[in-house]
Every structure is written in structure tokens, then in C-alpha cells.
Amino acid sequence: MFCVPSTEFQAIMNITKGGLVLFSANSNSSCMELSKRIAERLGVEMGKVQVYQEPNRETRVQIQESVRGKDVFIIQTVSKDVNTTIMELLIMVYACKTSCAKSIIGVIPYFPYSKQCKMRKRGSIVSKLLASMMCKAGLTHLITMDLHQKEIQGFFNIPVDNLRASPFLLQYIQEEIPDYRNAVIVAKSPASAKRAQSFAERLRLGIAVIHGEAQDAESDMVDGRHSPPTAKNVAAIHPSLEIPMLIPKEKPPITVVGDVGGRIAIIVDDIIDDVDSFLAAAETLKERGAYKIFVMATHGLLSSDAPRLIEESAIDEVVVTNTIPHEIQKLQCPKIKTVDISMILSEAIRRIHNGESMSYLFRNIGLDD
């Protein structure tokens, strides 16, 4: 695992005031690795708590030490069973609240349901619902990393620190990719062009954007929007009223804006889950002459057959952080590499607990980062 060294961080990491309690809300032992790394960096022991599932699949939490008047930090990494993970967090937060904790800070490196942060047809904004549930349970502060959309912070009525993993990924590129000066940063869709531009400007590299890839399969024809009005409403529609119809979108052929011939292509994104779009991008880049292809993302969900598909693809390496545990996927696919981000999370915890400014962790970060 690649870990960014920092003598400045390490010199101050163990300086914490009393009254700090660190809990892991995961009942799954494979999800506790990040919590242990953070506790080790802070020089504290993990708090004593039992989190387990009853035979009927109900979640039970038993806090086994006093939290009265203390700053409680609950670290929750998302497992494959996302809904159980959420319930574990909510129940533990509420248990700390009813046990008179001074403050309850959630450390959730990957915020679940973050892709459902916009209204789609007759769906719902689940991220808003989840934020309301966390606040209602008793959360007083949230530490997270690379939200899918930064606007999700506005769903909370508590402070939210949205940390960035890009410094760690940038250092990986500089130290682990030979001849990275011959690379080009690639956005696999126009939507991720800002992130690619941020990486390219910091590394002084060129940028390429893939346009025309397959879009999400969403048909307006099946959701009832084109259905005629019911008979009782026909009279209410003025016969001369003609609302202009929006021209339907048509996917253009796949094109690459930018030169990737004879270059190393580095595809950057925030989440890699369903890898089909990444595989299609890699094939397109290979056809355009890229001789090596890297994929870099903050959150490696790598669901379903992702490890096998990556192993069989034109992608040379996939680099993700340990915001989500993926040790099993790494065994299935040696191309998957991990960058450790426990350092910045532990420093955020230390600063919040000691009442210090968080601006140090957001140096040189612009609005588009």
C-alpha cells in the first residue's frame, strides 16, 4: 500500500487533548482496517463497543465505556451491505447521544448514496434523506472525502469537512509512474473534465476528454411523461396552447478531444464501481495510440465482476484509496493498487478535537477541485 510520508504531520499527530473517544461502527471486521490505522496515528486505543446482528438481522450496539462529556469520533467505512452499514452508524450515533457525549463526529470517508443527489424523474434525492437521518440521530459534525457532488454539503445543517484525496493520488503519479511527464490526463466523459483539468494543471500535463460514450439508460417514454392527460383535465388545456418540444438528444460517435498517441493515459474520476465505462474508455484510448493506461479514483467500490473485467482489460493499473475496503478485490486482480489516506483523516480528527483551524488541510484547493 502506497502511503504519503509527512514529517510535519507525524511531528504533531500524537498531540491530542484528553476526552477523545474513537469508535468503529462496523460489525464487519474487514472494514476496521482504516479505523486501526487512524487510531495508531493518533496514538489512542479504539473505544470499546460491540456492534453485531441479531438472528433476525436487527442491528444491536452496546457501548462498553463512558462517553459522557467527551468528543466521540465514529469511523464508518462502507461495506457491501450498504444499508446495514447505515443502520450501524445511526444506532451508534443515537447511543452516544443518549449517553450524554459532548459532541459526535462522523468520519465517513465514502458517503453512501452520494450518486442519488439529484431528482431523476419520479425518484427521490436519497442523499438528502440520509443527511437528515444522520442529523436527527445526533451527529454534530461530519468528516468525509471527495463527495460525488460538493453540493451534498448543503443537505446537512451541521458542519461538513469534505477532504480531498487528490494530493495523495498526485504524489502517487509522481513517484510510482515512470516517465509520467509523457502522460496525458483523461476525462472519460465531459462531466469529469473539471477534475481532469485540476490534475493536469497541477502536474503541468495535457488533457484529453472522451465524448460520446454510452449514457445511462433512462427512457423518457416509460415514465408516463408523454402520456395524454386524463379526460377531466382536457377542458383545462387551452386549444391554442402549444408548448415547444425539446429536441431529443442523440449520442454522437465516440471521439477523443486531445492527443493521446504515444502517451501514457491517466483516467481520473471520483468513484469506480461499474467498470464498463472505464473499459470502453481504455479501449478507445488504445485505438488512439495510448501505450499505457492508468485509472485513478478516490473511492474503489469495484462491485460485481469488476476485478475480473479489469484483469482482462487494456487497463494497466487501477489506483484507489482505502476509503472503502477492497482487499478481496486486490487478491482477484493484481492490477488494483491502494493509496493510504488515514493520515489526513487522523489529522482532521486531531484538529477538530483540539479546536484548531482546518484550513491547513485545504491549502491550494479551489472551487473546482
C-alpha positions as CSV (number, residue, x, y, z in Angstrom):
1,M,0.0,0.0,0.0
2,F,1.3,3.4,-1.0
3,C,1.5,5.8,1.9
4,V,2.4,9.5,1.7
5,P,5.1,10.4,4.3
6,S,4.9,13.7,6.0
7,T,7.3,14.7,8.8
8,E,5.2,17.8,9.5
9,F,2.1,15.6,10.1
10,Q,3.9,13.0,12.1
11,A,5.5,15.5,14.4
12,I,2.1,16.8,15.6
13,M,0.0,13.7,15.1
14,N,0.1,12.4,18.7
15,I,-0.6,15.8,20.3
16,T,-4.2,15.4,21.4
17,K,-6.0,16.7,24.4
18,G,-7.9,14.3,26.7
19,G,-11.6,13.4,26.3
20,L,-11.3,11.8,22.8
21,V,-13.1,8.5,22.1
22,L,-12.6,6.7,18.8
23,F,-15.2,4.1,17.8
24,S,-15.6,1.9,14.7
25,A,-19.3,1.3,13.9
26,N,-18.6,-1.7,11.6
27,S,-19.7,-5.2,12.6
28,N,-17.6,-6.5,9.7
29,S,-14.0,-7.0,10.8
30,S,-12.7,-6.4,7.2
31,C,-13.9,-2.8,7.4
32,M,-12.0,-2.0,10.6
33,E,-8.5,-1.7,9.0
34,L,-8.8,2.0,8.3
35,S,-10.0,2.7,11.9
36,K,-7.0,0.9,13.3
37,R,-4.6,2.9,11.1
38,I,-6.2,6.2,12.3
39,A,-6.1,5.1,16.0
40,E,-2.4,4.2,15.6
41,R,-1.6,7.6,14.0
42,L,-3.4,9.4,16.8
43,G,-1.8,7.3,19.5
44,V,-5.1,6.3,21.1
45,E,-6.8,3.0,21.7
46,M,-10.0,2.1,19.9
47,G,-13.1,2.6,22.1
48,K,-14.8,-0.5,23.5
49,V,-18.1,-1.2,21.7
50,Q,-20.0,-4.2,20.4
51,V,-21.8,-4.0,17.1
52,Y,-23.5,-7.1,15.9
53,Q,-26.5,-8.5,14.1
54,E,-29.3,-10.3,15.9
55,P,-30.6,-13.6,14.3
56,N,-33.5,-11.6,12.8
57,R,-30.9,-9.2,11.2
58,E,-31.6,-6.3,13.6
59,T,-28.5,-4.3,14.4
60,R,-27.5,-4.0,18.1
61,V,-24.9,-1.6,19.5
62,Q,-23.5,-1.9,23.1
63,I,-21.1,0.9,24.1
64,Q,-18.9,-0.5,26.8
65,E,-17.2,2.6,28.2
66,S,-18.3,6.1,29.4
67,V,-18.6,8.8,26.7
68,R,-20.2,11.4,29.0
69,G,-18.8,14.9,28.2
70,K,-16.4,13.5,25.6
71,D,-15.7,14.1,21.9
72,V,-16.8,10.9,20.2
73,F,-15.5,10.1,16.7
74,I,-17.3,7.3,14.9
75,I,-15.4,5.9,11.9
76,Q,-17.7,4.1,9.4
77,T,-16.4,2.6,6.2
78,V,-19.0,1.3,3.8
79,S,-19.2,-2.5,3.3
80,K,-21.0,-4.4,0.6
81,D,-24.2,-4.3,2.7
82,V,-24.7,-0.6,2.5
83,N,-28.0,-0.4,4.3
84,T,-26.7,-2.4,7.3
85,T,-23.7,0.0,7.4
86,I,-26.0,3.0,7.6
87,M,-28.1,1.5,10.4
88,E,-25.0,0.6,12.4
89,L,-23.9,4.2,12.2
90,L,-27.3,5.7,13.0
91,I,-27.8,3.5,16.0
92,M,-24.3,4.1,17.4
93,V,-24.7,7.9,17.0
94,Y,-28.0,7.8,18.8
95,A,-26.5,5.6,21.5
96,C,-23.7,8.2,22.1
97,K,-26.3,11.0,22.1
98,T,-28.4,9.3,24.8
99,S,-25.2,8.6,26.7
100,C,-24.5,12.4,27.0
101,A,-21.5,12.7,24.7
102,K,-20.3,16.3,24.3
103,S,-20.0,16.0,20.5
104,I,-20.5,13.2,18.0
105,I,-18.4,13.5,14.8
106,G,-19.0,11.0,12.0
107,V,-15.9,10.0,10.0
108,I,-17.4,8.6,6.8
109,P,-14.7,8.6,4.0
110,Y,-17.2,7.5,1.4
111,F,-20.7,8.9,1.8
112,P,-23.2,6.3,0.7
113,Y,-26.0,7.1,-1.8
114,S,-23.9,10.0,-3.0
115,K,-24.9,9.3,-6.6
116,Q,-28.5,9.8,-5.7
117,C,-28.1,13.5,-5.0
118,K,-30.4,14.8,-7.8
119,M,-34.0,14.4,-8.7
120,R,-34.5,12.0,-11.6
121,K,-38.0,11.8,-13.0
122,R,-40.2,10.4,-10.2
123,G,-37.3,9.3,-8.0
124,S,-36.0,10.9,-4.8
125,I,-32.9,12.7,-3.5
126,V,-31.7,9.9,-1.2
127,S,-28.6,11.8,-0.1
128,K,-30.8,14.5,1.4
129,L,-32.8,11.8,3.2
130,L,-29.7,10.2,4.6
131,A,-28.2,13.6,5.7
132,S,-31.5,14.4,7.6
133,M,-31.4,10.9,9.3
134,M,-27.8,11.5,10.5
135,C,-28.5,14.9,11.9
136,K,-31.7,13.7,13.6
137,A,-29.8,10.8,15.2
138,G,-27.5,13.2,16.8
139,L,-24.5,13.8,14.6
140,T,-22.9,17.2,15.3
141,H,-20.1,17.2,12.6
142,L,-19.2,15.2,9.5
143,I,-15.8,14.4,8.1
144,T,-15.9,12.9,4.6
145,M,-13.8,12.8,1.4
146,D,-14.5,13.7,-2.2
147,L,-18.2,13.9,-2.2
148,H,-19.7,12.9,-5.6
149,Q,-21.2,16.4,-5.7
150,K,-19.9,19.1,-3.4
151,E,-23.5,20.4,-3.1
152,I,-24.3,17.5,-0.9
153,Q,-22.8,19.5,2.0
154,G,-25.8,21.8,1.8
155,F,-28.1,18.8,2.7
156,F,-26.7,19.0,6.3
157,N,-27.5,21.5,9.0
158,I,-24.2,20.7,10.7
159,P,-20.6,21.4,9.8
160,V,-19.2,19.2,7.0
161,D,-15.5,18.9,6.1
162,N,-15.1,17.5,2.6
163,L,-11.5,16.5,2.5
164,R,-9.6,15.8,-0.8
165,A,-7.6,12.7,-1.8
166,S,-6.0,14.4,-4.8
167,P,-2.7,15.3,-3.1
168,F,-2.2,11.6,-2.3
169,L,-3.1,10.5,-5.9
170,L,-0.9,13.2,-7.4
171,Q,2.1,12.1,-5.3
172,Y,1.5,8.5,-6.4
173,I,1.6,9.6,-10.1
174,Q,4.9,11.5,-9.5
175,E,6.6,8.7,-7.5
176,E,5.2,5.5,-8.9
177,I,4.5,6.1,-12.6
178,P,7.8,6.2,-14.6
179,D,8.0,8.8,-17.3
180,Y,4.8,10.5,-16.1
181,R,5.9,13.6,-17.9
182,N,4.9,11.8,-21.1
183,A,1.4,11.3,-19.7
184,V,-1.9,13.0,-20.5
185,I,-4.8,13.3,-18.0
186,V,-8.0,11.9,-19.4
187,A,-11.7,12.6,-18.5
188,K,-13.8,9.6,-19.6
189,S,-16.8,12.0,-20.0
190,P,-17.3,15.8,-20.2
191,A,-18.8,15.6,-16.7
192,S,-15.4,14.7,-15.2
193,A,-13.5,17.3,-17.2
194,K,-13.0,19.7,-14.3
195,R,-11.4,17.0,-12.2
196,A,-9.1,16.1,-15.1
197,Q,-8.2,19.7,-15.6
198,S,-7.3,20.1,-11.9
199,F,-4.9,17.1,-12.1
200,A,-3.4,18.3,-15.4
201,E,-2.7,21.8,-14.2
202,R,-1.0,20.6,-11.0
203,L,1.2,18.1,-12.9
204,R,1.8,20.5,-15.8
205,L,0.4,17.9,-18.3
206,G,-2.0,17.9,-21.2
207,I,-5.7,17.0,-21.0
208,A,-7.9,14.8,-23.2
209,V,-11.7,14.4,-23.0
210,I,-13.7,11.4,-24.3
211,H,-17.0,12.4,-25.8
212,G,-19.9,10.3,-27.0
213,E,-19.6,7.3,-24.6
214,A,-22.7,5.3,-23.7
215,Q,-25.1,7.3,-21.5
216,D,-27.2,6.0,-18.6
217,A,-30.2,4.0,-19.9
218,E,-33.0,6.3,-19.0
219,S,-36.0,6.4,-21.3
220,D,-38.5,9.2,-21.1
221,M,-41.0,7.1,-22.9
222,V,-41.7,4.7,-20.0
223,D,-42.2,7.1,-17.1
224,G,-45.5,8.5,-18.1
225,R,-44.4,12.0,-19.2
226,H,-45.7,11.5,-22.7
227,S,-49.0,10.0,-21.7
228,P,-52.1,12.1,-22.6
229,P,-53.9,14.0,-19.9
230,T,-57.0,12.4,-18.4
231,A,-60.3,13.3,-19.8
232,K,-61.3,15.6,-16.9
233,N,-58.3,17.8,-17.5
234,V,-58.6,18.2,-21.3
235,A,-61.0,21.1,-20.9
236,A,-58.5,22.9,-18.8
237,I,-55.9,23.0,-21.6
238,H,-56.4,25.9,-24.0
239,P,-56.7,24.6,-27.6
240,S,-54.3,27.2,-28.9
241,L,-51.5,26.5,-26.3
242,E,-48.6,24.8,-28.0
243,I,-45.6,24.1,-25.8
244,P,-42.5,23.7,-27.8
245,M,-41.0,20.3,-27.5
246,L,-37.3,19.9,-26.6
247,I,-35.2,18.3,-29.3
248,P,-34.3,14.8,-28.1
249,K,-30.6,14.1,-27.5
250,E,-28.7,11.8,-29.9
251,K,-25.4,10.2,-28.9
252,P,-22.6,11.3,-31.2
253,P,-19.9,8.8,-32.2
254,I,-17.1,8.4,-29.7
255,T,-14.4,11.0,-30.2
256,V,-11.3,11.9,-28.2
257,V,-10.6,15.6,-27.8
258,G,-6.9,15.8,-27.3
259,D,-3.8,13.9,-28.4
260,V,-3.1,10.6,-26.7
261,G,-0.9,9.0,-29.4
262,G,2.3,7.5,-27.9
263,R,1.4,8.8,-24.4
264,I,0.6,7.4,-21.0
265,A,-3.2,7.9,-20.4
266,I,-4.3,8.6,-16.8
267,I,-8.1,8.4,-16.4
268,V,-9.2,10.3,-13.3
269,D,-12.6,10.1,-11.5
270,D,-14.1,10.1,-8.0
271,I,-15.7,6.7,-8.0
272,I,-15.0,3.5,-9.8
273,D,-17.9,1.0,-9.3
274,D,-19.4,-0.4,-12.5
275,V,-16.3,-0.5,-14.7
276,D,-17.9,-0.8,-18.1
277,S,-17.4,2.9,-18.9
278,F,-13.8,2.7,-17.9
279,L,-13.2,-0.3,-20.0
280,A,-14.8,1.4,-23.0
281,A,-12.6,4.4,-22.4
282,A,-9.5,2.3,-22.2
283,E,-10.3,0.6,-25.5
284,T,-10.9,3.9,-27.2
285,L,-7.5,5.3,-25.9
286,K,-5.7,2.2,-27.0
287,E,-7.2,2.6,-30.5
288,R,-6.0,6.2,-30.5
289,G,-2.4,5.2,-29.7
290,A,-2.0,5.3,-25.9
291,Y,0.6,2.8,-24.9
292,K,-0.2,2.6,-21.2
293,I,-3.4,3.3,-19.3
294,F,-3.9,4.1,-15.6
295,V,-7.2,4.6,-13.8
296,M,-7.2,6.7,-10.6
297,A,-10.2,7.2,-8.3
298,T,-10.8,8.1,-4.7
299,H,-13.5,5.5,-3.9
300,G,-13.0,2.0,-5.2
301,L,-16.3,0.2,-4.8
302,L,-15.4,-2.3,-7.5
303,S,-18.7,-4.1,-7.4
304,S,-19.7,-7.4,-9.0
305,D,-17.2,-8.7,-11.6
306,A,-15.1,-5.5,-11.7
307,P,-11.8,-7.2,-10.6
308,R,-12.1,-9.9,-13.3
309,L,-13.1,-7.4,-16.0
310,I,-10.2,-5.1,-15.1
311,E,-7.7,-8.0,-15.2
312,E,-8.9,-8.9,-18.7
313,S,-9.0,-5.3,-20.0
314,A,-6.5,-3.0,-21.6
315,I,-6.1,-1.1,-18.3
316,D,-2.6,-1.5,-16.9
317,E,-3.3,-0.3,-13.3
318,V,-6.2,0.9,-11.2
319,V,-5.2,3.1,-8.2
320,V,-7.8,3.8,-5.5
321,T,-7.6,4.9,-1.8
322,N,-8.6,2.9,1.2
323,T,-11.8,4.8,1.9
324,I,-13.5,1.5,1.1
325,P,-12.0,-1.9,2.0
326,H,-11.2,-3.9,-1.2
327,E,-8.6,-6.5,-0.1
328,I,-10.6,-9.3,-1.7
329,Q,-10.7,-7.5,-5.0
330,K,-6.9,-7.0,-4.8
331,L,-6.5,-10.7,-4.5
332,Q,-8.6,-11.3,-7.6
333,C,-6.8,-8.6,-9.6
334,P,-3.2,-7.6,-9.1
335,K,-3.7,-4.5,-11.2
336,I,-5.5,-2.8,-8.3
337,K,-3.3,-0.7,-6.1
338,T,-4.1,1.2,-2.9
339,V,-3.2,4.6,-1.5
340,D,-3.5,5.1,2.2
341,I,-5.4,8.3,3.3
342,S,-5.5,7.6,7.0
343,M,-3.0,10.4,7.6
344,I,-5.3,13.2,6.5
345,L,-8.3,11.7,8.4
346,S,-6.4,11.4,11.6
347,E,-5.1,14.9,11.3
348,A,-8.6,16.2,10.7
349,I,-9.8,14.4,13.9
350,R,-6.9,15.8,15.9
351,R,-7.6,19.4,14.7
352,I,-11.3,19.2,15.4
353,H,-10.8,17.7,18.8
354,N,-8.2,20.4,19.7
355,G,-10.3,23.2,18.3
356,E,-7.7,24.1,15.6
357,S,-8.3,25.5,12.2
358,M,-8.9,23.1,9.3
359,S,-7.6,25.4,6.6
360,Y,-4.2,23.7,6.6
361,L,-5.9,20.6,5.1
362,F,-7.5,22.7,2.3
363,R,-4.4,24.5,1.1
364,N,-4.3,25.3,-2.7
365,I,-7.8,23.8,-3.2
366,G,-10.0,25.8,-5.5
367,L,-13.8,25.8,-6.0
368,D,-13.4,23.3,-8.9
369,D,-11.3,20.8,-7.1
